[in-house]
Amino acid sequence: MPVRDFLTRQTVRWLQDPRVMALMDDPRVSDGLVQALRWRSRAQRALERRTEALAGRLDLATKKEVRELRRTLRRLENELARARGEGSGP
């Protein structure tokens, strides 16, 4: 079982526990979780910006550029398949 699946199941089980549900009703806890999620999001964005800047300086492709390249390649392959299919008709 992948770790991610295990953690997801455990989280669901914990969230269904009445003690955890009571804890989540505490505004201090819920506000703390919201702040933690915001912090994580800001940290993730900062890391992505720095990674992209470093990749640019080192002349490396970024994850975004590779994703865009794959999308373009898939579109061109589909267009080529359609063109071959249309050209081979009666």
PDB file with one MODEL, atoms N, CA, C and O in Angstrom:
MODEL        1
ATOM      1  N   MET A   1       0.847  -1.172   0.000  1.00  0.00           N
ATOM      2  CA  MET A   1       0.000   0.000   0.000  1.00  0.00           C
ATOM      3  C   MET A   1       0.901   1.246   0.000  1.00  0.00           C
ATOM      4  O   MET A   1       1.773   1.386   0.857  1.00  0.00           O
ATOM      5  N   PRO A   2       0.683   2.136  -0.958  1.00  0.00           N
ATOM      6  CA  PRO A   2       1.480   3.358  -1.005  1.00  0.00           C
ATOM      7  C   PRO A   2       1.297   4.195   0.273  1.00  0.00           C
ATOM      8  O   PRO A   2       0.241   4.165   0.905  1.00  0.00           O
ATOM      9  N   VAL A   3       2.320   4.919   0.624  1.00  0.00           N
ATOM     10  CA  VAL A   3       2.299   5.728   1.844  1.00  0.00           C
ATOM     11  C   VAL A   3       1.179   6.761   1.785  1.00  0.00           C
ATOM     12  O   VAL A   3       0.504   7.009   2.784  1.00  0.00           O
ATOM     13  N   ARG A   4       0.988   7.346   0.642  1.00  0.00           N
ATOM     14  CA  ARG A   4      -0.047   8.386   0.514  1.00  0.00           C
ATOM     15  C   ARG A   4      -1.429   7.821   0.808  1.00  0.00           C
ATOM     16  O   ARG A   4      -2.222   8.457   1.502  1.00  0.00           O
ATOM     17  N   ASP A   5      -1.727   6.638   0.289  1.00  0.00           N
ATOM     18  CA  ASP A   5      -3.023   6.008   0.556  1.00  0.00           C
ATOM     19  C   ASP A   5      -3.183   5.705   2.040  1.00  0.00           C
ATOM     20  O   ASP A   5      -4.248   5.921   2.619  1.00  0.00           O
ATOM     21  N   PHE A   6      -2.120   5.205   2.645  1.00  0.00           N
ATOM     22  CA  PHE A   6      -2.158   4.898   4.071  1.00  0.00           C
ATOM     23  C   PHE A   6      -2.444   6.157   4.885  1.00  0.00           C
ATOM     24  O   PHE A   6      -3.287   6.147   5.783  1.00  0.00           O
ATOM     25  N   LEU A   7      -1.739   7.240   4.565  1.00  0.00           N
ATOM     26  CA  LEU A   7      -1.932   8.483   5.296  1.00  0.00           C
ATOM     27  C   LEU A   7      -3.331   9.048   5.096  1.00  0.00           C
ATOM     28  O   LEU A   7      -3.921   9.599   6.025  1.00  0.00           O
ATOM     29  N   THR A   8      -3.855   8.915   3.900  1.00  0.00           N
ATOM     30  CA  THR A   8      -5.208   9.392   3.631  1.00  0.00           C
ATOM     31  C   THR A   8      -6.216   8.620   4.469  1.00  0.00           C
ATOM     32  O   THR A   8      -7.112   9.215   5.069  1.00  0.00           O
ATOM     33  N   ARG A   9      -6.076   7.302   4.514  1.00  0.00           N
ATOM     34  CA  ARG A   9      -7.002   6.488   5.317  1.00  0.00           C
ATOM     35  C   ARG A   9      -6.898   6.825   6.796  1.00  0.00           C
ATOM     36  O   ARG A   9      -7.907   6.939   7.491  1.00  0.00           O
ATOM     37  N   GLN A  10      -5.672   6.981   7.266  1.00  0.00           N
ATOM     38  CA  GLN A  10      -5.479   7.317   8.678  1.00  0.00           C
ATOM     39  C   GLN A  10      -6.102   8.674   9.008  1.00  0.00           C
ATOM     40  O   GLN A  10      -6.733   8.836  10.053  1.00  0.00           O
ATOM     41  N   THR A  11      -5.924   9.634   8.124  1.00  0.00           N
ATOM     42  CA  THR A  11      -6.490  10.963   8.344  1.00  0.00           C
ATOM     43  C   THR A  11      -8.005  10.895   8.422  1.00  0.00           C
ATOM     44  O   THR A  11      -8.611  11.520   9.292  1.00  0.00           O
ATOM     45  N   VAL A  12      -8.615  10.150   7.528  1.00  0.00           N
ATOM     46  CA  VAL A  12     -10.072  10.005   7.543  1.00  0.00           C
ATOM     47  C   VAL A  12     -10.518   9.358   8.851  1.00  0.00           C
ATOM     48  O   VAL A  12     -11.499   9.790   9.457  1.00  0.00           O
ATOM     49  N   ARG A  13      -9.813   8.340   9.279  1.00  0.00           N
ATOM     50  CA  ARG A  13     -10.169   7.681  10.541  1.00  0.00           C
ATOM     51  C   ARG A  13     -10.044   8.640  11.711  1.00  0.00           C
ATOM     52  O   ARG A  13     -10.914   8.678  12.581  1.00  0.00           O
ATOM     53  N   TRP A  14      -8.973   9.410  11.736  1.00  0.00           N
ATOM     54  CA  TRP A  14      -8.782  10.362  12.830  1.00  0.00           C
ATOM     55  C   TRP A  14      -9.868  11.434  12.837  1.00  0.00           C
ATOM     56  O   TRP A  14     -10.377  11.813  13.892  1.00  0.00           O
ATOM     57  N   LEU A  15     -10.214  11.916  11.643  1.00  0.00           N
ATOM     58  CA  LEU A  15     -11.223  12.976  11.576  1.00  0.00           C
ATOM     59  C   LEU A  15     -12.610  12.486  11.995  1.00  0.00           C
ATOM     60  O   LEU A  15     -13.462  13.291  12.371  1.00  0.00           O
ATOM     61  N   GLN A  16     -12.840  11.190  11.934  1.00  0.00           N
ATOM     62  CA  GLN A  16     -14.123  10.634  12.354  1.00  0.00           C
ATOM     63  C   GLN A  16     -14.164  10.347  13.854  1.00  0.00           C
ATOM     64  O   GLN A  16     -15.228  10.052  14.397  1.00  0.00           O
ATOM     65  N   ASP A  17     -13.029  10.427  14.517  1.00  0.00           N
ATOM     66  CA  ASP A  17     -12.961  10.199  15.959  1.00  0.00           C
ATOM     67  C   ASP A  17     -13.641  11.367  16.685  1.00  0.00           C
ATOM     68  O   ASP A  17     -13.323  12.523  16.406  1.00  0.00           O
ATOM     69  N   PRO A  18     -14.565  11.090  17.607  1.00  0.00           N
ATOM     70  CA  PRO A  18     -15.278  12.168  18.318  1.00  0.00           C
ATOM     71  C   PRO A  18     -14.346  13.120  19.067  1.00  0.00           C
ATOM     72  O   PRO A  18     -14.638  14.311  19.177  1.00  0.00           O
ATOM     73  N   ARG A  19     -13.236  12.610  19.579  1.00  0.00           N
ATOM     74  CA  ARG A  19     -12.292  13.481  20.283  1.00  0.00           C
ATOM     75  C   ARG A  19     -11.650  14.486  19.329  1.00  0.00           C
ATOM     76  O   ARG A  19     -11.463  15.654  19.668  1.00  0.00           O
ATOM     77  N   VAL A  20     -11.324  14.017  18.152  1.00  0.00           N
ATOM     78  CA  VAL A  20     -10.721  14.913  17.152  1.00  0.00           C
ATOM     79  C   VAL A  20     -11.760  15.914  16.663  1.00  0.00           C
ATOM     80  O   VAL A  20     -11.449  17.087  16.457  1.00  0.00           O
ATOM     81  N   MET A  21     -12.984  15.454  16.478  1.00  0.00           N
ATOM     82  CA  MET A  21     -14.047  16.360  16.033  1.00  0.00           C
ATOM     83  C   MET A  21     -14.262  17.467  17.071  1.00  0.00           C
ATOM     84  O   MET A  21     -14.447  18.629  16.708  1.00  0.00           O
ATOM     85  N   ALA A  22     -14.239  17.109  18.365  1.00  0.00           N
ATOM     86  CA  ALA A  22     -14.394  18.109  19.421  1.00  0.00           C
ATOM     87  C   ALA A  22     -13.220  19.084  19.400  1.00  0.00           C
ATOM     88  O   ALA A  22     -13.404  20.285  19.597  1.00  0.00           O
ATOM     89  N   LEU A  23     -12.040  18.582  19.167  1.00  0.00           N
ATOM     90  CA  LEU A  23     -10.859  19.427  19.101  1.00  0.00           C
ATOM     91  C   LEU A  23     -10.955  20.399  17.925  1.00  0.00           C
ATOM     92  O   LEU A  23     -10.572  21.563  18.042  1.00  0.00           O
ATOM     93  N   MET A  24     -11.467  19.917  16.796  1.00  0.00           N
ATOM     94  CA  MET A  24     -11.594  20.756  15.610  1.00  0.00           C
ATOM     95  C   MET A  24     -12.639  21.859  15.807  1.00  0.00           C
ATOM     96  O   MET A  24     -12.608  22.870  15.106  1.00  0.00           O
ATOM     97  N   ASP A  25     -13.555  21.673  16.750  1.00  0.00           N
ATOM     98  CA  ASP A  25     -14.547  22.711  17.041  1.00  0.00           C
ATOM     99  C   ASP A  25     -13.935  23.895  17.788  1.00  0.00           C
ATOM    100  O   ASP A  25     -14.530  24.972  17.830  1.00  0.00           O
ATOM    101  N   ASP A  26     -12.773  23.708  18.367  1.00  0.00           N
ATOM    102  CA  ASP A  26     -12.099  24.784  19.082  1.00  0.00           C
ATOM    103  C   ASP A  26     -11.566  25.788  18.059  1.00  0.00           C
ATOM    104  O   ASP A  26     -10.767  25.418  17.199  1.00  0.00           O
ATOM    105  N   PRO A  27     -11.991  27.046  18.134  1.00  0.00           N
ATOM    106  CA  PRO A  27     -11.555  28.045  17.148  1.00  0.00           C
ATOM    107  C   PRO A  27     -10.033  28.226  17.104  1.00  0.00           C
ATOM    108  O   PRO A  27      -9.478  28.526  16.048  1.00  0.00           O
ATOM    109  N   ARG A  28      -9.363  28.046  18.233  1.00  0.00           N
ATOM    110  CA  ARG A  28      -7.906  28.201  18.244  1.00  0.00           C
ATOM    111  C   ARG A  28      -7.246  27.128  17.380  1.00  0.00           C
ATOM    112  O   ARG A  28      -6.273  27.392  16.672  1.00  0.00           O
ATOM    113  N   VAL A  29      -7.788  25.925  17.450  1.00  0.00           N
ATOM    114  CA  VAL A  29      -7.227  24.820  16.658  1.00  0.00           C
ATOM    115  C   VAL A  29      -7.512  25.038  15.178  1.00  0.00           C
ATOM    116  O   VAL A  29      -6.616  24.916  14.342  1.00  0.00           O
ATOM    117  N   SER A  30      -8.758  25.359  14.858  1.00  0.00           N
ATOM    118  CA  SER A  30      -9.102  25.541  13.443  1.00  0.00           C
ATOM    119  C   SER A  30      -8.364  26.739  12.848  1.00  0.00           C
ATOM    120  O   SER A  30      -7.926  26.689  11.699  1.00  0.00           O
ATOM    121  N   ASP A  31      -8.223  27.826  13.635  1.00  0.00           N
ATOM    122  CA  ASP A  31      -7.464  28.981  13.141  1.00  0.00           C
ATOM    123  C   ASP A  31      -5.991  28.622  12.948  1.00  0.00           C
ATOM    124  O   ASP A  31      -5.358  29.062  11.989  1.00  0.00           O
ATOM    125  N   GLY A  32      -5.459  27.828  13.858  1.00  0.00           N
ATOM    126  CA  GLY A  32      -4.077  27.387  13.726  1.00  0.00           C
ATOM    127  C   GLY A  32      -3.862  26.549  12.485  1.00  0.00           C
ATOM    128  O   GLY A  32      -2.847  26.690  11.803  1.00  0.00           O
ATOM    129  N   LEU A  33      -4.817  25.674  12.188  1.00  0.00           N
ATOM    130  CA  LEU A  33      -4.710  24.856  10.978  1.00  0.00           C
ATOM    131  C   LEU A  33      -4.776  25.710   9.719  1.00  0.00           C
ATOM    132  O   LEU A  33      -4.038  25.482   8.761  1.00  0.00           O
ATOM    133  N   VAL A  34      -5.670  26.696   9.735  1.00  0.00           N
ATOM    134  CA  VAL A  34      -5.777  27.596   8.579  1.00  0.00           C
ATOM    135  C   VAL A  34      -4.465  28.340   8.382  1.00  0.00           C
ATOM    136  O   VAL A  34      -3.985  28.459   7.255  1.00  0.00           O
ATOM    137  N   GLN A  35      -3.885  28.837   9.457  1.00  0.00           N
ATOM    138  CA  GLN A  35      -2.610  29.543   9.364  1.00  0.00           C
ATOM    139  C   GLN A  35      -1.511  28.616   8.846  1.00  0.00           C
ATOM    140  O   GLN A  35      -0.692  29.018   8.020  1.00  0.00           O
ATOM    141  N   ALA A  36      -1.498  27.380   9.333  1.00  0.00           N
ATOM    142  CA  ALA A  36      -0.481  26.418   8.886  1.00  0.00           C
ATOM    143  C   ALA A  36      -0.620  26.138   7.391  1.00  0.00           C
ATOM    144  O   ALA A  36       0.380  26.046   6.679  1.00  0.00           O
ATOM    145  N   LEU A  37      -1.852  26.004   6.918  1.00  0.00           N
ATOM    146  CA  LEU A  37      -2.072  25.758   5.492  1.00  0.00           C
ATOM    147  C   LEU A  37      -1.658  26.964   4.653  1.00  0.00           C
ATOM    148  O   LEU A  37      -1.097  26.809   3.567  1.00  0.00           O
ATOM    149  N   ARG A  38      -1.934  28.154   5.155  1.00  0.00           N
ATOM    150  CA  ARG A  38      -1.508  29.361   4.437  1.00  0.00           C
ATOM    151  C   ARG A  38       0.012  29.434   4.367  1.00  0.00           C
ATOM    152  O   ARG A  38       0.584  29.743   3.321  1.00  0.00           O
ATOM    153  N   TRP A  39       0.663  29.143   5.502  1.00  0.00           N
ATOM    154  CA  TRP A  39       2.120  29.177   5.541  1.00  0.00           C
ATOM    155  C   TRP A  39       2.702  28.179   4.553  1.00  0.00           C
ATOM    156  O   TRP A  39       3.650  28.484   3.829  1.00  0.00           O
ATOM    157  N   ARG A  40       2.118  26.972   4.531  1.00  0.00           N
ATOM    158  CA  ARG A  40       2.598  25.939   3.607  1.00  0.00           C
ATOM    159  C   ARG A  40       2.449  26.398   2.164  1.00  0.00           C
ATOM    160  O   ARG A  40       3.346  26.196   1.345  1.00  0.00           O
ATOM    161  N   SER A  41       1.322  27.011   1.856  1.00  0.00           N
ATOM    162  CA  SER A  41       1.075  27.484   0.495  1.00  0.00           C
ATOM    163  C   SER A  41       2.078  28.567   0.104  1.00  0.00           C
ATOM    164  O   SER A  41       2.617  28.550  -1.003  1.00  0.00           O
ATOM    165  N   ARG A  42       2.325  29.500   1.008  1.00  0.00           N
ATOM    166  CA  ARG A  42       3.306  30.561   0.714  1.00  0.00           C
ATOM    167  C   ARG A  42       4.706  29.972   0.539  1.00  0.00           C
ATOM    168  O   ARG A  42       5.445  30.368  -0.363  1.00  0.00           O
ATOM    169  N   ALA A  43       5.059  29.038   1.395  1.00  0.00           N
ATOM    170  CA  ALA A  43       6.381  28.407   1.294  1.00  0.00           C
ATOM    171  C   ALA A  43       6.517  27.642  -0.021  1.00  0.00           C
ATOM    172  O   ALA A  43       7.567  27.681  -0.663  1.00  0.00           O
ATOM    173  N   GLN A  44       5.458  26.951  -0.415  1.00  0.00           N
ATOM    174  CA  GLN A  44       5.478  26.193  -1.671  1.00  0.00           C
ATOM    175  C   GLN A  44       5.666  27.128  -2.861  1.00  0.00           C
ATOM    176  O   GLN A  44       6.468  26.851  -3.753  1.00  0.00           O
ATOM    177  N   ARG A  45       4.923  28.238  -2.873  1.00  0.00           N
ATOM    178  CA  ARG A  45       5.053  29.198  -3.979  1.00  0.00           C
ATOM    179  C   ARG A  45       6.461  29.800  -4.026  1.00  0.00           C
ATOM    180  O   ARG A  45       7.039  29.952  -5.102  1.00  0.00           O
ATOM    181  N   ALA A  46       7.005  30.139  -2.864  1.00  0.00           N
ATOM    182  CA  ALA A  46       8.360  30.702  -2.819  1.00  0.00           C
ATOM    183  C   ALA A  46       9.380  29.692  -3.332  1.00  0.00           C
ATOM    184  O   ALA A  46      10.289  30.049  -4.081  1.00  0.00           O
ATOM    185  N   LEU A  47       9.234  28.453  -2.936  1.00  0.00           N
ATOM    186  CA  LEU A  47      10.148  27.404  -3.400  1.00  0.00           C
ATOM    187  C   LEU A  47      10.040  27.222  -4.913  1.00  0.00           C
ATOM    188  O   LEU A  47      11.053  27.070  -5.595  1.00  0.00           O
ATOM    189  N   GLU A  48       8.826  27.236  -5.432  1.00  0.00           N
ATOM    190  CA  GLU A  48       8.643  27.092  -6.884  1.00  0.00           C
ATOM    191  C   GLU A  48       9.273  28.254  -7.636  1.00  0.00           C
ATOM    192  O   GLU A  48       9.906  28.054  -8.672  1.00  0.00           O
ATOM    193  N   ARG A  49       9.103  29.479  -7.115  1.00  0.00           N
ATOM    194  CA  ARG A  49       9.719  30.650  -7.772  1.00  0.00           C
ATOM    195  C   ARG A  49      11.245  30.530  -7.772  1.00  0.00           C
ATOM    196  O   ARG A  49      11.893  30.799  -8.784  1.00  0.00           O
ATOM    197  N   ARG A  50      11.802  30.134  -6.656  1.00  0.00           N
ATOM    198  CA  ARG A  50      13.266  30.006  -6.577  1.00  0.00           C
ATOM    199  C   ARG A  50      13.776  28.887  -7.479  1.00  0.00           C
ATOM    200  O   ARG A  50      14.828  29.010  -8.106  1.00  0.00           O
ATOM    201  N   THR A  51      13.027  27.810  -7.535  1.00  0.00           N
ATOM    202  CA  THR A  51      13.415  26.687  -8.387  1.00  0.00           C
ATOM    203  C   THR A  51      13.394  27.109  -9.855  1.00  0.00           C
ATOM    204  O   THR A  51      14.310  26.794 -10.615  1.00  0.00           O
ATOM    205  N   GLU A  52      12.334  27.828 -10.244  1.00  0.00           N
ATOM    206  CA  GLU A  52      12.247  28.297 -11.632  1.00  0.00           C
ATOM    207  C   GLU A  52      13.376  29.264 -11.958  1.00  0.00           C
ATOM    208  O   GLU A  52      13.943  29.216 -13.049  1.00  0.00           O
ATOM    209  N   ALA A  53      13.704  30.144 -11.013  1.00  0.00           N
ATOM    210  CA  ALA A  53      14.796  31.097 -11.245  1.00  0.00           C
ATOM    211  C   ALA A  53      16.121  30.359 -11.402  1.00  0.00           C
ATOM    212  O   ALA A  53      16.908  30.675 -12.294  1.00  0.00           O
ATOM    213  N   LEU A  54      16.365  29.387 -10.547  1.00  0.00           N
ATOM    214  CA  LEU A  54      17.601  28.608 -10.642  1.00  0.00           C
ATOM    215  C   LEU A  54      17.648  27.811 -11.943  1.00  0.00           C
ATOM    216  O   LEU A  54      18.690  27.738 -12.593  1.00  0.00           O
ATOM    217  N   ALA A  55      16.524  27.218 -12.317  1.00  0.00           N
ATOM    218  CA  ALA A  55      16.474  26.461 -13.574  1.00  0.00           C
ATOM    219  C   ALA A  55      16.761  27.383 -14.753  1.00  0.00           C
ATOM    220  O   ALA A  55      17.439  26.988 -15.701  1.00  0.00           O
ATOM    221  N   GLY A  56      16.251  28.606 -14.698  1.00  0.00           N
ATOM    222  CA  GLY A  56      16.517  29.572 -15.759  1.00  0.00           C
ATOM    223  C   GLY A  56      17.992  29.921 -15.843  1.00  0.00           C
ATOM    224  O   GLY A  56      18.556  30.010 -16.934  1.00  0.00           O
ATOM    225  N   ARG A  57      18.622  30.122 -14.674  1.00  0.00           N
ATOM    226  CA  ARG A  57      20.049  30.461 -14.665  1.00  0.00           C
ATOM    227  C   ARG A  57      20.901  29.307 -15.152  1.00  0.00           C
ATOM    228  O   ARG A  57      21.935  29.520 -15.787  1.00  0.00           O
ATOM    229  N   LEU A  58      20.479  28.089 -14.862  1.00  0.00           N
ATOM    230  CA  LEU A  58      21.246  26.911 -15.282  1.00  0.00           C
ATOM    231  C   LEU A  58      20.817  26.399 -16.655  1.00  0.00           C
ATOM    232  O   LEU A  58      21.330  25.392 -17.142  1.00  0.00           O
ATOM    233  N   ASP A  59      19.879  27.098 -17.266  1.00  0.00           N
ATOM    234  CA  ASP A  59      19.347  26.729 -18.582  1.00  0.00           C
ATOM    235  C   ASP A  59      18.739  25.323 -18.562  1.00  0.00           C
ATOM    236  O   ASP A  59      18.975  24.522 -19.466  1.00  0.00           O
ATOM    237  N   LEU A  60      17.956  25.035 -17.520  1.00  0.00           N
ATOM    238  CA  LEU A  60      17.241  23.766 -17.393  1.00  0.00           C
ATOM    239  C   LEU A  60      15.757  23.995 -17.621  1.00  0.00           C
ATOM    240  O   LEU A  60      15.249  25.093 -17.398  1.00  0.00           O
ATOM    241  N   ALA A  61      15.072  22.966 -18.060  1.00  0.00           N
ATOM    242  CA  ALA A  61      13.630  23.061 -18.248  1.00  0.00           C
ATOM    243  C   ALA A  61      12.942  22.950 -16.887  1.00  0.00           C
ATOM    244  O   ALA A  61      13.328  22.143 -16.042  1.00  0.00           O
ATOM    245  N   THR A  62      11.915  23.781 -16.698  1.00  0.00           N
ATOM    246  CA  THR A  62      11.146  23.716 -15.462  1.00  0.00           C
ATOM    247  C   THR A  62      10.027  22.692 -15.623  1.00  0.00           C
ATOM    248  O   THR A  62       9.729  22.245 -16.730  1.00  0.00           O
ATOM    249  N   LYS A  63       9.422  22.334 -14.515  1.00  0.00           N
ATOM    250  CA  LYS A  63       8.305  21.389 -14.528  1.00  0.00           C
ATOM    251  C   LYS A  63       7.173  21.927 -15.407  1.00  0.00           C
ATOM    252  O   LYS A  63       6.546  21.181 -16.159  1.00  0.00           O
ATOM    253  N   LYS A  64       6.926  23.219 -15.300  1.00  0.00           N
ATOM    254  CA  LYS A  64       5.874  23.853 -16.094  1.00  0.00           C
ATOM    255  C   LYS A  64       6.185  23.758 -17.587  1.00  0.00           C
ATOM    256  O   LYS A  64       5.298  23.477 -18.392  1.00  0.00           O
ATOM    257  N   GLU A  65       7.443  23.993 -17.954  1.00  0.00           N
ATOM    258  CA  GLU A  65       7.838  23.931 -19.366  1.00  0.00           C
ATOM    259  C   GLU A  65       7.742  22.504 -19.908  1.00  0.00           C
ATOM    260  O   GLU A  65       7.323  22.301 -21.047  1.00  0.00           O
ATOM    261  N   VAL A  66       8.123  21.528 -19.106  1.00  0.00           N
ATOM    262  CA  VAL A  66       8.034  20.126 -19.540  1.00  0.00           C
ATOM    263  C   VAL A  66       6.570  19.746 -19.728  1.00  0.00           C
ATOM    264  O   VAL A  66       6.219  19.078 -20.700  1.00  0.00           O
ATOM    265  N   ARG A  67       5.713  20.173 -18.795  1.00  0.00           N
ATOM    266  CA  ARG A  67       4.279  19.882 -18.908  1.00  0.00           C
ATOM    267  C   ARG A  67       3.710  20.504 -20.194  1.00  0.00           C
ATOM    268  O   ARG A  67       2.936  19.868 -20.909  1.00  0.00           O
ATOM    269  N   GLU A  68       4.104  21.751 -20.476  1.00  0.00           N
ATOM    270  CA  GLU A  68       3.643  22.431 -21.685  1.00  0.00           C
ATOM    271  C   GLU A  68       4.159  21.728 -22.940  1.00  0.00           C
ATOM    272  O   GLU A  68       3.429  21.598 -23.922  1.00  0.00           O
ATOM    273  N   LEU A  69       5.396  21.283 -22.913  1.00  0.00           N
ATOM    274  CA  LEU A  69       5.978  20.558 -24.044  1.00  0.00           C
ATOM    275  C   LEU A  69       5.238  19.249 -24.293  1.00  0.00           C
ATOM    276  O   LEU A  69       4.948  18.901 -25.438  1.00  0.00           O
ATOM    277  N   ARG A  70       4.934  18.522 -23.216  1.00  0.00           N
ATOM    278  CA  ARG A  70       4.175  17.266 -23.365  1.00  0.00           C
ATOM    279  C   ARG A  70       2.796  17.520 -23.952  1.00  0.00           C
ATOM    280  O   ARG A  70       2.327  16.764 -24.802  1.00  0.00           O
ATOM    281  N   ARG A  71       2.150  18.587 -23.495  1.00  0.00           N
ATOM    282  CA  ARG A  71       0.820  18.939 -24.010  1.00  0.00           C
ATOM    283  C   ARG A  71       0.894  19.259 -25.496  1.00  0.00           C
ATOM    284  O   ARG A  71       0.047  18.821 -26.274  1.00  0.00           O
ATOM    285  N   THR A  72       1.909  20.023 -25.889  1.00  0.00           N
ATOM    286  CA  THR A  72       2.084  20.378 -27.297  1.00  0.00           C
ATOM    287  C   THR A  72       2.378  19.138 -28.137  1.00  0.00           C
ATOM    288  O   THR A  72       1.830  18.975 -29.227  1.00  0.00           O
ATOM    289  N   LEU A  73       3.241  18.269 -27.628  1.00  0.00           N
ATOM    290  CA  LEU A  73       3.574  17.031 -28.337  1.00  0.00           C
ATOM    291  C   LEU A  73       2.340  16.161 -28.529  1.00  0.00           C
ATOM    292  O   LEU A  73       2.116  15.622 -29.613  1.00  0.00           O
ATOM    293  N   ARG A  74       1.531  16.023 -27.462  1.00  0.00           N
ATOM    294  CA  ARG A  74       0.299  15.225 -27.554  1.00  0.00           C
ATOM    295  C   ARG A  74      -0.651  15.811 -28.607  1.00  0.00           C
ATOM    296  O   ARG A  74      -1.259  15.076 -29.385  1.00  0.00           O
ATOM    297  N   ARG A  75      -0.768  17.157 -28.618  1.00  0.00           N
ATOM    298  CA  ARG A  75      -1.644  17.809 -29.597  1.00  0.00           C
ATOM    299  C   ARG A  75      -1.136  17.569 -31.017  1.00  0.00           C
ATOM    300  O   ARG A  75      -1.926  17.290 -31.919  1.00  0.00           O
ATOM    301  N   LEU A  76       0.172  17.676 -31.218  1.00  0.00           N
ATOM    302  CA  LEU A  76       0.744  17.446 -32.551  1.00  0.00           C
ATOM    303  C   LEU A  76       0.589  15.991 -32.990  1.00  0.00           C
ATOM    304  O   LEU A  76       0.326  15.717 -34.161  1.00  0.00           O
ATOM    305  N   GLU A  77       0.754  15.059 -32.047  1.00  0.00           N
ATOM    306  CA  GLU A  77       0.555  13.642 -32.374  1.00  0.00           C
ATOM    307  C   GLU A  77      -0.888  13.384 -32.793  1.00  0.00           C
ATOM    308  O   GLU A  77      -1.134  12.630 -33.734  1.00  0.00           O
ATOM    309  N   ASN A  78      -1.838  14.000 -32.104  1.00  0.00           N
ATOM    310  CA  ASN A  78      -3.250  13.836 -32.452  1.00  0.00           C
ATOM    311  C   ASN A  78      -3.543  14.428 -33.832  1.00  0.00           C
ATOM    312  O   ASN A  78      -4.272  13.840 -34.631  1.00  0.00           O
ATOM    313  N   GLU A  79      -2.963  15.603 -34.098  1.00  0.00           N
ATOM    314  CA  GLU A  79      -3.162  16.221 -35.410  1.00  0.00           C
ATOM    315  C   GLU A  79      -2.563  15.350 -36.510  1.00  0.00           C
ATOM    316  O   GLU A  79      -3.164  15.198 -37.573  1.00  0.00           O
ATOM    317  N   LEU A  80      -1.391  14.781 -36.266  1.00  0.00           N
ATOM    318  CA  LEU A  80      -0.755  13.909 -37.249  1.00  0.00           C
ATOM    319  C   LEU A  80      -1.592  12.647 -37.485  1.00  0.00           C
ATOM    320  O   LEU A  80      -1.759  12.210 -38.624  1.00  0.00           O
ATOM    321  N   ALA A  81      -2.108  12.076 -36.419  1.00  0.00           N
ATOM    322  CA  ALA A  81      -2.950  10.883 -36.554  1.00  0.00           C
ATOM    323  C   ALA A  81      -4.201  11.206 -37.359  1.00  0.00           C
ATOM    324  O   ALA A  81      -4.622  10.416 -38.205  1.00  0.00           O
ATOM    325  N   ARG A  82      -4.799  12.373 -37.095  1.00  0.00           N
ATOM    326  CA  ARG A  82      -5.992  12.764 -37.868  1.00  0.00           C
ATOM    327  C   ARG A  82      -5.646  12.981 -39.323  1.00  0.00           C
ATOM    328  O   ARG A  82      -6.398  12.568 -40.205  1.00  0.00           O
ATOM    329  N   ALA A  83      -4.509  13.627 -39.591  1.00  0.00           N
ATOM    330  CA  ALA A  83      -4.099  13.901 -40.973  1.00  0.00           C
ATOM    331  C   ALA A  83      -3.821  12.605 -41.713  1.00  0.00           C
ATOM    332  O   ALA A  83      -4.183  12.470 -42.882  1.00  0.00           O
ATOM    333  N   ARG A  84      -3.188  11.655 -41.053  1.00  0.00           N
ATOM    334  CA  ARG A  84      -2.933  10.359 -41.692  1.00  0.00           C
ATOM    335  C   ARG A  84      -4.222   9.612 -41.948  1.00  0.00           C
ATOM    336  O   ARG A  84      -4.373   8.962 -42.982  1.00  0.00           O
ATOM    337  N   GLY A  85      -5.149   9.699 -41.016  1.00  0.00           N
ATOM    338  CA  GLY A  85      -6.431   9.016 -41.160  1.00  0.00           C
ATOM    339  C   GLY A  85      -7.253   9.614 -42.301  1.00  0.00           C
ATOM    340  O   GLY A  85      -7.910   8.890 -43.049  1.00  0.00           O
ATOM    341  N   GLU A  86      -7.211  10.928 -42.426  1.00  0.00           N
ATOM    342  CA  GLU A  86      -7.986  11.599 -43.485  1.00  0.00           C
ATOM    343  C   GLU A  86      -7.332  11.352 -44.843  1.00  0.00           C
ATOM    344  O   GLU A  86      -8.031  11.221 -45.848  1.00  0.00           O
ATOM    345  N   GLY A  87      -6.004  11.288 -44.886  1.00  0.00           N
ATOM    346  CA  GLY A  87      -5.294  11.126 -46.156  1.00  0.00           C
ATOM    347  C   GLY A  87      -5.367   9.716 -46.699  1.00  0.00           C
ATOM    348  O   GLY A  87      -5.139   9.514 -47.892  1.00  0.00           O
ATOM    349  N   SER A  88      -5.676   8.728 -45.863  1.00  0.00           N
ATOM    350  CA  SER A  88      -5.660   7.353 -46.330  1.00  0.00           C
ATOM    351  C   SER A  88      -7.037   6.862 -46.735  1.00  0.00           C
ATOM    352  O   SER A  88      -7.229   5.663 -46.940  1.00  0.00           O
ATOM    353  N   GLY A  89      -7.998   7.768 -46.853  1.00  0.00           N
ATOM    354  CA  GLY A  89      -9.371   7.377 -47.216  1.00  0.00           C
ATOM    355  C   GLY A  89      -9.508   7.044 -48.690  1.00  0.00           C
ATOM    356  O   GLY A  89      -8.542   7.193 -49.438  1.00  0.00           O
ATOM    357  N   PRO A  90     -10.688   6.595 -49.136  1.00  0.00           N
ATOM    358  CA  PRO A  90     -10.890   6.188 -50.547  1.00  0.00           C
ATOM    359  C   PRO A  90     -10.801   7.288 -51.527  1.00  0.00           C
ATOM    360  O   PRO A  90     -10.953   7.060 -52.727  1.00  0.00           O
TER     361      PRO A  90
ENDMDL
END
